[in-house]
Amino acid sequence: MKDNEMRQIVRKSYAKTAKRSTCCGPQGTQQSSCCTDAKSRSMGYDAQELQSVPEGSNLGLGCGNPVAIASLKPGDIVLDLGAGAGFDCFLAAKKVGSSGKVIGVDMTPEMIDKARENAEKGHFQNVEFRLGEIEHLPVADNNVDVIISNCVINLAPDKLGVMKEAYRVLKPGGRIAISDLALRGQLPKKIKENMAAYVSCVAGAIHIDDYKKAVQAAGFKSVEFKINQAATCSEPEEDKKAMEALKLNADEFKTLSDVVVSVYIEAYK
């Protein structure tokens, strides 16, 4: 399947997600906001963070908390790759303050509309959302202090291209603070070719070693990959729903769970 076809499939899937009030678990399933909050807490968010954002901005789609590792300070200009409904953007906006700015980029028009509605609802003056692909960022060169992203880059067919773009828009000395999924083994062919698995941020993941090479090849220095030990929430009922959504049997799902890990990625320009 060609890259553009893959993007269209992902865009269509997330357009549907944008129209839901919550999305906790694999694409195609909808659950309550308490489920969304529970998943987010397992990813590293605390209750205060979850209560501080506009209702409907947390869709439960992340695999970590990039804001927690970003070391944001007042006045920073922050870029969120794949901003979704704006959840991490709003958390970042509170940290950078009125002297800072947060730019959220997403390729799904429905997500951009939802994020802008949430920004208006939450009275955020230092956040803006732009439609665009993370391989072709609508941001000027040397313009950003910190880049965050949450379980999005795995969806991009050209991960090196994403990293080159991230490097381009960062100021000298700027940094990335990313949460994403990566592999520590090989995915079975059935899962690699499973589109439900792809849009659920699984089949597009690459091995940690290859991911690190892509970050370094883009020019980044002091590259660190750390497994997010907090992202280990796995309830039997959730596992069952995930297996059904991904059309996997118990053995295949166990293989998936053993191979795919949540990682934090930090590096500097």
Summary of the structure (lengths in Angstrom):
residues: 269
radius of gyration: 17.1
end to end distance: 33.1
largest distance: 51.6
contacts: 939
relative contact order: 0.15
helix: 42%
strand: 21%
